[in-house]
């Protein structure tokens, strides 16, 4: 009974392997600490960027997105294969029955007594219960445990897909926020140009400026207005892209809206490298694949061992020619099969399994190295983008101060229109540059989140 329960545990849905510690071949590749400072923050990245609105959007995406659903279905597929593999280790019980109507040969060969009750046909039948018990646990168990590792890999792969979908959702949500904010900035620039055009025309009517200045400002206003259609179209494209990501009609009303780019924390919370690497879904997938390959190597070695099976059968036969037609039957037996020669098939299978195992070790090492590199590069880029945002914010502040002073001097007749125009163009460029830089900073923040998925993916699975 204990053997049966242990085998059943292999196929139970909750029995998939959890990500274990890294083997020595990969553990030495993980640094002791990150090259950039981090600090603890309250909650995962989506609570820092969008709060409840982004959380709701993630819930919708992880439920309706095609990739997220496909990842869950792949887990079901591998779990079903694990159940099939484990079933080969369990006893099989079957019931069989046969029946036939046969000619009576005696009636055809011999001349029966006409006064005797002699039939031309008779019936035969058999019913039995058959039990087969595989006893070669040493051969079937490694394959079942390899299938169990496949299920663990599929679950880690589904977590990796969930993390990817979550980050994609965050980027699309930021695209929507950026489109809203860009449209607002362009409209504000149109309003500023309109006010300045009114001021220039008033000074022209008062004889304080030339008609050329009026025409230049009208051209400036028209140039700003020409940016409005593109900003509006970008907003529509962002809404449609998010709807398609959520597997909704392109013109459907979004469940949430993002109207402004959020502020980004100056530092990002990351666990220490070994903890993060061990929890990363990509590393967990590679580790599960290595475990599966190791167990398939054990299964290939077990193929050289004998195969032992026990069987039992009990039933009843019926023969219409017998004076007592019913008879009980039973049998108990065992079969032992010892492999002697199969043309090198088993040896070739073992060599292939060992090569696959070595390949998975290399793949795991590469996955760990690429993860560490991605985290460090993302942190470097985030620090760079944060410094650029600070510089562009200072440039915008200076440009706004220069424009305010130039307008005041122009209204007072102390400077020319060209000074105002130059200040206005500088302010516009600085405003749009800061908006773009803030967007790239948020992208860098999500790059860190994507690389460090092991720090937060469990919050999605909860």
Secondary structure, DSSP 8 states (H G I E B T S, - for coil): -HHHHHHHHHHSGGG--------HHHHTTS-SS-SS-----SS-HHHHHTHHHHHHHHHHHHHH-HHHHHHHHHHHHHHHHHHHHHHTTS-EEEEEEEEEEEE-HHHHHS---TTS---SEEEEEEEEEEEEEE--HHHHHHHHHHHHHHHHHHHHHHHHHHHHHHHHHHHHHHHHHHHHHHHHHHHHHHHHHHHHHHHHHHHHHTTSS-HHHHHHHHHHHHHHHHHHHHHHHHHHHHHHHHHHHTT--TTS--SS---S-----SS-----HHHHHHH-HHHHHHHHHHHHHHHHHHHHHHTTS-EEEEEEEEEEEEETTSSS-EEEEEEEEEEEE----STTHHHHHHHHHHHHHHHHHHHHHHHHHHHHHHHHHHHHHHHHHHHHHHHHHHHHHHHHHHHHHHHHHHHTTSS-HHHHHHHHHHHHHHHHHHHHHHHHHHHHHHHHHHHTGGGTHHHHH-
